[in-house]
Every structure is written in C-alpha cells, then in structure tokens.
Amino acid sequence: MKRAIISVSDKTGVIELAQELVNLGWEIVSTGGTAKVLKEAGIKVTGISQVTGFPEILEGRVKTLHPNVHGGILAKDTPEHMNVLKEQGITPIDLVVVNLYPFEATINKDEVTLEDAVENIDIGGPTMVRAAAKNFQRVAIVVNPARYQEVLKELKEKGEIALKTRMELALEAFQHTAYYDSVISGYLAGLLGKEGFPQSFVLSGKKIQELRYGENPHQKAAFYALPGKTRGTVAGARKLQGKELSYNNIVDIEAAWAVVREFKNSPAACIIKHTNPCGTALGNTLAEAYQRALEADPVSAFGGIIGLNQGVDSKTAEKIVETFMEAVVAPEFSNKALEILSAKKNLRLIEIGYSKPPKDYWVEKVGGGFLVQERDQVQITEGDLRVVTEKKPAAEEMVQLLFAWKVVKHVKSNAIVVSKNNQTLGVGAGQMNRVGAAEIALKQAGEKARGAVLASDAFFPFRDTIDAAAKAGITAIIQPGGSIRDEESIQACNEHGIAMVFTGIRHFKH
C-alpha cells in the first residue's frame, strides 16, 4: 500500500484529494487539524502519533520531526535504503501534501502581536517539504492545491506520478519554502528596525498575473507582488474595469501614482507617457487639476496614464472620457464616476487606496546581478532652500519653485521643468546634456515661459542653461547646486535679474 502524509493549513480541495487517494488504495497519514477535517468527512486516517509512537507535544510544535516520518520520506529507492527502513520498521512515504502555517496572512493583520507571528512560523512543515523535494526521484511533494487534480490524473491513468512532474513539484516546493522564509526574515528585520544592506539580499514575490508580453511583443513578462502588506501600492491595487494591464501600463501607473502622491494639500493630476510626466497641475477641484494637466501638453497626453491624488468624482470622470487615455489610477472612484467612465470599456480604472509611501528598497537588475537602493522619497520645504542670488524669490515664486521641484524629481535625467501657476508648461526629459533638456522644455512652454520658474534635477555645469532661461523670460530657478562652476551660474542669474535657490539635494532618475 502506498502511503501519503497530508498536513495542510490551506484545506482547499484536501477532502476530495484524500478520498480519491483512498479510493486508489493509498494509506493517509495526517496531523492535527487536517486529520480532524478528514475524519469528520468519513475518511480513514492514520494519526501521526501512530506512525511516530510519540504524542504531539509542546502545543503541536513537535509532531512530524521524527525518524519514522523523515526516514520514510528521505529513503532512496535502493535496496540498501529499503533494507534500513525494513530493519527499523519504517514505512516508506510516497506522497507528501503540505502547505505551511499562514505566517504572511498573520503578519498582515492590523493588530498582530509578536507572539501570534512567532507561533505561525512553521518548522515541521518546511522540513517535510524540503525532504520530499530533495527526494523527488522517489517522492512527490505537493504544496499547491491547484496541482491536486493533475496528480490524481496521473495516478489514475499511469499508476504513478511521472518523474518530470515530480521534478516540477519539487521546484515549486523549494520556491514555496524560499518565499516563506523570506517573509519571516523581512518581518523580523522590520521589527528590529534594520537599516542598510544585508550581506545576503533576499528578493521574492508571488505571481499576480502573466502579462501578454513585456516592453515589446517579443518579450515574455509577468507581474509579481512582494511579501507583506500591499495596500496602497500598485501591486495591491484593484482593476475595476478595462482591458488587461500591459507591462508598460503597470510601469506608467507606478510613475503616475508616484507624482501625484507628492501633493497632499491640493487636488493634483498628472498624465504620464513613457514614465515621464508630460502634464502635471494642481486645481481647486480634481476636475480642474485634470483639465489643467491635460492642457499642459495635450498632444503628448493622448493615450497616456492619468494619476489623480483624490477620489474620482463625476465631474472629473466627464472630462476624462472626452479624450482617449489608457488608464486612470486614483485612491478611489465614486459610483457615479464609474458609471460615466464605463462608456470607455477599454479604459483601465485602477483603485489604489490611500496609504503612506512604502519604505521598501528599489531594485534594478543588471547582467549577473542587481542594484539595490532606498526609494527617493526625500521631501524639501521652503526652510530647506538657500537663496544664492542678489534677487530673492517672491512668495508666489517660492510656491512655484517647490511645485516644479516635486515634478522634476520624477522626470528622467537630464531633466528640466518649466512651470507657472501650479501647472507644468514644458518638460525636457532624458537628454544627454542639460541645455538640450532646457531647450526642449522652454520651446514647449513658448511665450508662457515669461514669468515662469524653472527646475533642474541636478546642478548646471555651465551658464548656458541660465542664459537660455533668461532669454525665454524665466524669473526664478531651483536647482541642487554643488557644481565647481556654481559661481558662474550665480553670476549669470545676477546679470539677468533671476532669483535662484539651491536645494542641496539632487534627483537623478535613470
């Protein structure tokens, strides 16, 4: 008789699995709550204590950690190993069905205690999973209820589980335990307030969905969620309507949400194209903010991703449906707004909820490795700025400089933003030199640049950008400072009567 050990926290489909195995002539060994569920369903079960000859002790902390269990799992299909099992009175175990204590679900509860978290760290489960996965040449390990029917189908049709399937199940099992351990280590690191970068950096995620393709149709792609709470993040957002999200949609949704999250005290809107904000604006209402963001660059905005920092109301929705857009990301949508937006069946509506910006790391893959850095979440206020020119910014200019600075932070380097009245007028993104970025932004702003302000994500290496800004009518500039030619830039501003402030912080974005 073949023997299976079944011990699962997620009991989806477990009764049906066990019954089918019994029908096929298998013996079922089980533990604790799983054994109780199976017995109540009328399934014959051998208790784990009958196998080990030892009671479950320490409130269930020790149940399966016994040679009669692990010898049965780890024995190879060789005469030598089988003789040892026979000598020791150990029955081979051919199938292990185990999924682990719900540690991640536990720590995601709002009022979780350390004691609750620790009690949901599984020990016996991962040990059985890893043992069975190691011995996949003889034993099948199933950690995912979605695989039950596949396993049963092979047993019914072939009388065994194919080696290729056992290898696939072993891979899934090791991924299962690796993810589980990464969640635990991340939780403990968070409690201890660990900062800096550990010697081993663990990055794991659960697949949210397969994507149709990546950045281009010839590239395969998938979307994963990191462990822990995803509330208020793109990974944890809900798609309320519209076509399937593409790889580029998701990247741009992240960019749009990052921009509007900068503004907390006023309705804000941003329209993203290829991760750059082509139009950003504030308004007295969300509808006004969106209209002004659209008017900032209506040509580039066509087919863009809209980011909004407040719940979408009917007036904003009415404006959105007037233009073709790919997606809208916002904290929430009113029922009336959803009704209006439903006229655009393909428009993706992403409800992200309200939350503080996450304090996780940003990871960039390179050949043979990856780079890890803190997110760029530094905020500056007027008190952080240093006026370096003879002319000081007027009060309203200071407001506009801070607005432009919040936007330029999210533009690809080299980056220049021209703005006025809490609305971007020109954006120069991703240029190989700074004066080139300025020329693009100033040309886009046109005559509206007169009386506007200019923000640069990094210092000016030469005065040429300031000369171009003065010619266009810029009255105030915000930049990090720190160039060996800062005095040249300051002198140029003084010559042109332009006010300039230094932030002491740069915002390179590659």
C-alpha positions as CSV (number, residue, x, y, z in Angstrom):
1,M,0.0,0.0,0.0
2,K,1.3,3.4,-1.0
3,R,1.4,6.0,1.9
4,A,0.7,9.7,1.7
5,I,1.2,12.2,4.5
6,I,-1.2,15.2,4.4
7,S,-0.8,18.2,6.7
8,V,-2.2,21.5,5.3
9,S,-3.1,24.9,6.6
10,D,-4.9,25.7,3.3
11,K,-7.5,23.0,3.2
12,T,-8.9,23.8,-0.2
13,G,-9.7,20.5,-2.0
14,V,-8.0,18.4,0.6
15,I,-11.0,16.2,1.4
16,E,-11.5,15.4,-2.3
17,L,-7.8,14.7,-2.7
18,A,-7.7,12.3,0.3
19,Q,-10.9,10.5,-0.7
20,E,-9.5,9.9,-4.2
21,L,-6.3,8.6,-2.8
22,V,-8.1,6.2,-0.5
23,N,-10.2,5.0,-3.5
24,L,-6.9,4.3,-5.3
25,G,-5.7,2.2,-2.3
26,W,-3.5,4.7,-0.5
27,E,-3.0,5.0,3.2
28,I,-3.4,8.5,4.5
29,V,-1.3,9.8,7.4
30,S,-2.3,13.1,8.9
31,T,-1.7,15.6,11.7
32,G,-3.8,17.8,14.0
33,G,-6.4,19.9,12.3
34,T,-6.1,18.2,8.9
35,A,-6.6,14.8,10.4
36,K,-9.7,16.1,12.2
37,V,-11.2,17.5,9.0
38,L,-10.6,14.3,7.1
39,K,-12.0,12.1,9.8
40,E,-15.1,14.3,10.0
41,A,-15.5,13.7,6.3
42,G,-15.5,9.9,6.9
43,I,-12.0,9.3,5.5
44,K,-9.9,6.7,7.2
45,V,-6.8,8.4,8.6
46,T,-3.7,7.1,10.4
47,G,-2.7,9.7,13.1
48,I,0.8,10.9,13.1
49,S,1.3,9.6,16.7
50,Q,0.6,6.1,15.4
51,V,3.5,6.5,13.0
52,T,6.0,8.0,15.4
53,G,4.9,6.2,18.5
54,F,5.1,9.5,20.2
55,P,2.4,12.1,21.1
56,E,2.2,15.5,19.5
57,I,3.8,17.7,22.1
58,L,4.6,21.4,23.0
59,E,1.2,22.6,21.8
60,G,1.8,21.0,18.4
61,R,5.2,22.4,17.9
62,V,6.6,18.9,17.6
63,K,4.6,16.4,15.5
64,T,6.4,15.2,12.5
65,L,10.0,15.7,13.5
66,H,10.8,12.0,13.8
67,P,12.8,9.4,12.0
68,N,9.7,7.3,11.3
69,V,8.5,10.3,9.2
70,H,11.7,11.6,7.7
71,G,13.2,8.2,7.2
72,G,10.1,7.3,5.2
73,I,10.4,10.5,3.1
74,L,14.2,10.6,2.6
75,A,14.9,6.9,1.8
76,K,16.1,6.4,-1.8
77,D,14.6,3.7,-3.9
78,T,17.7,1.4,-3.4
79,P,18.0,-2.0,-1.8
80,E,20.3,-0.5,0.8
81,H,17.9,2.2,1.9
82,M,14.8,-0.1,1.7
83,N,16.6,-2.7,3.9
84,V,17.3,0.0,6.5
85,L,13.6,1.0,6.6
86,K,12.7,-2.6,7.0
87,E,15.1,-3.2,9.8
88,Q,13.8,-0.1,11.6
89,G,10.2,-0.8,11.0
90,I,9.7,2.4,8.9
91,T,7.1,2.5,6.1
92,P,8.1,4.5,3.0
93,I,6.2,7.7,2.3
94,D,5.5,8.2,-1.4
95,L,3.5,11.4,-1.4
96,V,3.8,14.5,0.8
97,V,1.0,17.1,0.7
98,V,1.9,20.0,2.9
99,N,1.4,23.7,2.9
100,L,2.6,25.9,5.7
101,Y,1.2,27.9,8.6
102,P,-0.3,31.2,7.3
103,F,2.6,33.4,8.5
104,E,2.1,36.1,5.8
105,A,-1.6,36.3,6.4
106,T,-1.0,36.6,10.2
107,I,1.5,39.5,10.0
108,N,-0.7,41.3,7.5
109,K,-3.4,41.7,10.2
110,D,-3.6,45.2,11.7
111,E,-3.3,44.1,15.3
112,V,-0.9,41.2,15.0
113,T,1.3,40.5,18.1
114,L,4.8,39.2,18.0
115,E,3.6,36.1,19.8
116,D,1.0,35.4,17.1
117,A,3.6,35.9,14.4
118,V,6.1,33.5,16.1
119,E,3.5,30.8,16.6
120,N,2.8,30.9,12.9
121,I,6.4,30.1,11.9
122,D,6.1,26.6,10.6
123,I,9.0,24.2,11.4
124,G,7.9,20.7,10.7
125,G,6.1,21.6,7.5
126,P,9.1,23.2,5.7
127,T,11.2,20.3,6.9
128,M,8.9,17.7,5.3
129,V,8.6,19.9,2.2
130,R,12.3,20.2,1.7
131,A,12.9,16.5,2.5
132,A,10.3,15.4,-0.1
133,A,11.6,17.9,-2.6
134,K,15.1,16.6,-2.2
135,N,14.0,13.1,-2.8
136,F,11.8,13.9,-5.8
137,Q,13.2,10.8,-7.7
138,R,11.0,8.7,-5.5
139,V,8.7,11.0,-3.6
140,A,6.1,13.6,-4.9
141,I,5.7,16.8,-2.9
142,V,2.6,18.9,-3.4
143,V,2.4,22.4,-1.8
144,N,-0.2,23.9,-4.1
145,P,-3.9,22.8,-4.0
146,A,-4.1,23.8,-7.7
147,R,-1.9,20.7,-8.5
148,Y,-4.2,18.1,-6.8
149,Q,-6.2,17.2,-9.9
150,E,-3.0,16.9,-12.0
151,V,-1.5,14.5,-9.5
152,L,-4.7,12.4,-9.3
153,K,-5.0,12.3,-13.1
154,E,-1.5,10.8,-13.4
155,L,-2.1,8.3,-10.6
156,K,-5.4,7.1,-12.2
157,E,-4.0,6.9,-15.7
158,K,-0.5,5.7,-15.1
159,G,-0.5,4.4,-11.6
160,E,2.3,6.7,-10.6
161,I,3.4,10.4,-10.8
162,A,5.9,10.9,-13.6
163,L,9.5,11.9,-12.9
164,K,9.1,15.2,-14.8
165,T,6.1,16.1,-12.8
166,R,7.9,15.2,-9.5
167,M,10.7,17.5,-10.6
168,E,8.3,20.3,-11.3
169,L,6.6,19.8,-8.0
170,A,10.0,19.8,-6.2
171,L,10.9,23.1,-7.9
172,E,7.6,24.6,-6.8
173,A,8.2,23.3,-3.2
174,F,11.6,24.9,-2.9
175,Q,10.1,28.2,-4.2
176,H,7.4,27.8,-1.6
177,T,9.8,27.4,1.3
178,A,12.2,30.1,0.0
179,Y,9.3,32.6,-0.3
180,Y,8.1,31.6,3.2
181,D,11.5,32.2,4.8
182,S,11.9,35.5,3.0
183,V,8.6,36.7,4.5
184,I,9.8,35.7,8.0
185,S,13.2,37.3,7.7
186,G,11.6,40.5,6.3
187,Y,9.2,40.7,9.2
188,L,11.9,40.2,11.8
189,A,14.2,42.8,10.1
190,G,11.3,45.3,10.2
191,L,10.8,44.7,13.9
192,L,14.4,45.3,14.7
193,G,14.5,48.4,12.5
194,K,17.4,47.1,10.5
195,E,18.8,49.7,8.1
196,G,21.5,49.4,5.5
197,F,22.1,46.4,3.3
198,P,22.5,42.9,4.5
199,Q,25.2,40.5,3.2
200,S,22.5,38.4,1.5
201,F,19.6,40.3,0.0
202,V,16.5,38.2,-0.5
203,L,14.0,39.2,-3.1
204,S,10.9,37.1,-3.6
205,G,7.4,37.6,-4.8
206,K,4.1,35.9,-5.6
207,K,2.9,36.0,-9.2
208,I,-0.2,38.2,-9.6
209,Q,-0.6,37.5,-13.3
210,E,1.0,36.5,-16.6
211,L,1.3,39.5,-18.9
212,R,0.6,39.4,-22.6
213,Y,4.2,40.5,-23.2
214,G,6.9,42.8,-21.8
215,E,8.0,46.2,-23.0
216,N,7.7,44.7,-26.6
217,P,5.7,41.9,-28.0
218,H,8.7,39.6,-28.4
219,Q,9.4,39.7,-24.6
220,K,7.6,37.5,-22.1
221,A,6.7,39.0,-18.8
222,A,4.8,38.5,-15.5
223,F,3.7,40.7,-12.6
224,Y,4.7,39.8,-9.0
225,A,3.8,41.1,-5.6
226,L,6.4,41.4,-2.8
227,P,5.7,39.8,0.6
228,G,3.8,41.8,3.2
229,K,1.1,44.4,3.0
230,T,0.4,45.8,-0.5
231,R,-2.4,48.1,0.4
232,G,-1.9,51.5,-1.3
233,T,0.6,50.1,-3.8
234,V,0.3,49.3,-7.5
235,A,0.7,45.6,-6.7
236,G,-2.2,45.7,-4.2
237,A,-4.4,47.9,-6.4
238,R,-7.8,46.7,-7.8
239,K,-8.6,47.0,-11.5
240,L,-12.2,48.0,-11.7
241,Q,-12.7,47.9,-15.4
242,G,-10.9,47.9,-18.7
243,K,-8.5,45.8,-20.8
244,E,-5.8,43.6,-19.3
245,L,-2.9,45.6,-18.0
246,S,0.3,45.5,-20.0
247,Y,3.9,45.7,-18.7
248,N,4.2,49.3,-19.9
249,N,0.8,50.2,-18.3
250,I,2.0,48.9,-14.9
251,V,5.3,50.8,-15.1
252,D,3.5,54.0,-16.1
253,I,0.8,53.6,-13.4
254,E,3.6,53.4,-10.8
255,A,5.1,56.6,-12.3
256,A,1.8,58.5,-12.3
257,W,1.0,57.5,-8.7
258,A,4.4,58.5,-7.5
259,V,4.0,62.0,-8.9
260,V,0.5,62.8,-7.5
261,R,1.4,61.3,-4.1
262,E,3.8,64.3,-3.8
263,F,0.9,66.6,-3.4
264,K,-1.2,66.2,-0.2
265,N,-2.9,69.6,0.3
266,S,-4.4,70.3,-3.1
267,P,-6.2,68.2,-5.8
268,A,-3.4,67.1,-8.2
269,A,-3.3,65.4,-11.6
270,C,-0.5,64.0,-13.7
271,I,-0.5,62.5,-17.1
272,I,2.3,60.0,-17.9
273,K,3.8,59.0,-21.2
274,H,6.7,56.5,-21.2
275,T,7.2,57.1,-17.4
276,N,7.7,60.9,-17.8
277,P,5.0,63.4,-16.6
278,C,4.0,65.3,-19.7
279,G,1.5,67.4,-17.8
280,T,1.1,68.0,-14.1
281,A,-1.1,70.5,-12.4
282,L,-3.0,71.5,-9.2
283,G,-6.5,72.8,-9.1
284,N,-9.2,74.0,-6.7
285,T,-11.1,70.8,-7.7
286,L,-9.9,67.5,-9.1
287,A,-11.7,68.2,-12.3
288,E,-9.8,71.5,-12.7
289,A,-6.5,69.8,-11.8
290,Y,-7.0,67.2,-14.5
291,Q,-8.1,69.7,-17.1
292,R,-5.0,71.8,-16.4
293,A,-2.7,68.8,-16.6
294,L,-4.2,67.9,-20.0
295,E,-3.9,71.4,-21.3
296,A,-0.2,71.4,-20.2
297,D,0.6,69.2,-23.2
298,P,-2.5,67.8,-24.9
299,V,-0.5,66.3,-27.8
300,S,1.7,64.2,-25.6
301,A,-1.1,63.4,-23.2
302,F,-3.1,61.5,-25.9
303,G,-3.1,57.8,-24.9
304,G,-1.5,58.5,-21.6
305,I,-1.8,57.2,-18.0
306,I,-3.7,59.6,-15.6
307,G,-2.7,59.8,-12.0
308,L,-5.1,61.5,-9.5
309,N,-4.4,62.1,-5.8
310,Q,-8.1,62.2,-4.7
311,G,-11.2,60.1,-5.3
312,V,-12.6,60.5,-8.8
313,D,-16.0,62.3,-8.9
314,S,-18.5,62.6,-11.7
315,K,-17.1,66.0,-12.9
316,T,-13.6,64.6,-13.3
317,A,-15.0,61.5,-15.0
318,E,-16.9,63.6,-17.5
319,K,-13.7,65.3,-18.5
320,I,-11.7,62.1,-18.7
321,V,-14.0,60.4,-21.2
322,E,-13.5,63.3,-23.7
323,T,-10.0,62.1,-24.6
324,F,-8.5,58.7,-25.4
325,M,-6.5,57.6,-22.4
326,E,-5.1,54.2,-21.4
327,A,-5.6,54.1,-17.7
328,V,-6.6,56.1,-14.6
329,V,-5.0,55.4,-11.2
330,A,-6.7,57.1,-8.1
331,P,-7.3,56.3,-4.5
332,E,-11.0,55.6,-5.2
333,F,-13.9,56.1,-7.7
334,S,-17.4,57.2,-6.9
335,N,-20.3,55.1,-8.2
336,K,-21.3,58.0,-10.5
337,A,-17.8,58.3,-11.8
338,L,-17.7,54.6,-12.5
339,E,-21.0,54.8,-14.4
340,I,-19.6,57.6,-16.6
341,L,-16.3,56.0,-17.2
342,S,-17.9,52.7,-18.1
343,A,-18.7,54.3,-21.5
344,K,-15.0,53.8,-22.2
345,K,-15.0,50.0,-21.9
346,N,-11.3,49.6,-22.6
347,L,-10.2,52.3,-20.2
348,R,-8.4,50.7,-17.2
349,L,-9.5,52.0,-13.9
350,I,-7.1,51.3,-11.1
351,E,-8.2,51.9,-7.5
352,I,-5.1,52.0,-5.3
353,G,-6.5,53.2,-2.0
354,Y,-4.9,55.6,0.5
355,S,-1.6,54.9,2.2
356,K,1.8,56.3,3.1
357,P,4.6,55.8,0.6
358,P,6.2,52.4,1.1
359,K,9.7,52.4,2.7
360,D,11.0,49.5,0.8
361,Y,14.0,49.2,-1.5
362,W,14.2,49.9,-5.2
363,V,15.9,47.1,-7.2
364,E,17.4,47.4,-10.7
365,K,18.5,44.2,-12.5
366,V,21.8,44.2,-14.4
367,G,23.6,41.4,-16.1
368,G,24.7,38.8,-13.5
369,G,23.3,40.8,-10.5
370,F,21.1,43.6,-9.3
371,L,21.4,47.0,-7.7
372,V,19.5,47.9,-4.5
373,Q,18.8,51.4,-3.2
374,E,16.4,53.3,-1.0
375,R,13.5,54.9,-2.7
376,D,14.0,58.6,-3.5
377,Q,11.4,59.9,-1.0
378,V,13.2,63.0,0.3
379,Q,10.9,66.0,0.8
380,I,12.0,69.6,1.0
381,T,10.3,72.7,2.3
382,E,11.0,76.4,1.9
383,G,13.1,76.2,5.0
384,D,15.5,73.8,3.3
385,L,16.2,76.2,0.4
386,R,19.2,78.5,0.2
387,V,18.9,81.7,-1.8
388,V,22.2,82.3,-3.6
389,T,21.4,85.3,-5.8
390,E,21.0,89.0,-5.2
391,K,17.4,88.8,-6.1
392,K,15.2,86.7,-3.7
393,P,12.2,84.8,-4.9
394,A,8.9,86.5,-4.2
395,A,6.5,84.5,-2.0
396,E,4.5,83.2,-5.0
397,E,7.7,82.3,-6.9
398,M,8.8,80.2,-3.9
399,V,5.5,78.3,-4.1
400,Q,6.0,77.7,-7.8
401,L,9.6,76.6,-7.3
402,L,8.6,73.9,-4.8
403,F,5.9,72.7,-7.2
404,A,8.3,72.5,-10.1
405,W,10.8,70.7,-7.8
406,K,8.3,68.0,-6.9
407,V,7.6,67.3,-10.6
408,V,11.2,67.4,-11.8
409,K,12.1,64.7,-9.3
410,H,10.0,62.3,-11.4
411,V,11.4,63.2,-14.8
412,K,14.2,61.1,-16.4
413,S,17.6,62.8,-16.2
414,N,18.8,65.1,-17.6
415,A,15.5,66.8,-16.5
416,I,14.2,70.4,-16.8
417,V,10.7,71.5,-15.8
418,V,9.2,74.9,-16.6
419,S,6.0,75.8,-14.7
420,K,3.7,78.6,-13.6
421,N,0.5,78.8,-11.5
422,N,0.9,75.2,-10.3
423,Q,1.0,73.8,-13.9
424,T,3.8,72.5,-15.9
425,L,4.4,74.3,-19.2
426,G,7.3,72.4,-20.6
427,V,9.2,69.3,-19.7
428,G,12.6,68.3,-21.0
429,A,13.3,64.7,-20.2
430,G,16.1,62.2,-20.7
431,Q,18.5,64.4,-22.7
432,M,22.2,63.8,-23.0
433,N,23.0,67.3,-21.9
434,R,21.2,69.8,-19.6
435,V,20.9,72.7,-22.0
436,G,19.3,70.3,-24.5
437,A,16.7,69.4,-21.9
438,A,16.1,73.1,-21.1
439,E,15.7,74.0,-24.8
440,I,13.0,71.3,-25.2
441,A,11.2,72.5,-22.1
442,L,11.4,76.2,-23.0
443,K,10.3,75.6,-26.6
444,Q,7.3,73.6,-25.4
445,A,6.4,76.4,-22.9
446,G,6.8,79.1,-25.6
447,E,5.5,82.5,-24.6
448,K,4.0,81.1,-21.4
449,A,7.6,80.8,-20.1
450,R,7.6,84.5,-19.4
451,G,7.2,84.9,-15.7
452,A,7.5,81.2,-15.1
453,V,10.0,79.2,-13.0
454,L,12.5,76.5,-14.0
455,A,13.6,73.4,-12.1
456,S,16.6,71.3,-12.8
457,D,17.1,67.8,-11.3
458,A,20.9,68.4,-11.0
459,F,23.3,71.3,-11.0
460,F,24.3,73.3,-14.1
461,P,27.8,72.6,-15.3
462,F,27.8,75.8,-17.3
463,R,25.8,79.0,-17.5
464,D,24.3,78.2,-20.9
465,T,21.0,76.8,-19.4
466,I,20.6,80.0,-17.4
467,D,21.2,82.2,-20.5
468,A,18.6,80.2,-22.4
469,A,16.1,80.5,-19.4
470,A,16.7,84.3,-19.2
471,K,16.0,84.7,-23.0
472,A,12.7,82.8,-22.6
473,G,11.6,85.0,-19.6
474,I,12.2,82.7,-16.6
475,T,12.2,84.7,-13.4
476,A,13.3,82.1,-10.8
477,I,15.3,78.8,-10.8
478,I,15.6,75.9,-8.4
479,Q,18.5,73.5,-8.6
480,P,20.7,71.4,-6.3
481,G,23.9,73.4,-6.6
482,G,27.2,71.7,-6.0
483,S,29.0,72.4,-9.3
484,I,32.5,73.7,-9.3
485,R,31.0,76.4,-11.6
486,D,28.2,77.4,-9.2
487,E,29.6,80.9,-9.1
488,E,29.4,81.2,-12.8
489,S,25.7,80.2,-12.7
490,I,25.0,82.6,-9.8
491,Q,26.7,85.5,-11.7
492,A,24.6,84.7,-14.8
493,C,21.4,84.9,-12.7
494,N,22.5,88.2,-11.2
495,E,23.2,89.6,-14.6
496,H,19.7,88.6,-15.8
497,G,17.9,89.5,-12.6
498,I,16.8,85.9,-12.0
499,A,16.3,84.6,-8.5
500,M,17.9,81.2,-7.8
501,V,17.7,78.8,-4.9
502,F,19.8,75.7,-4.1
503,T,18.2,72.6,-2.6
504,G,21.4,70.7,-1.7
505,I,19.6,67.6,-3.0
506,R,19.7,66.2,-6.5
507,H,17.2,63.9,-8.1
508,F,18.9,61.9,-10.8
509,K,16.5,59.4,-12.3
510,H,17.9,56.8,-14.7
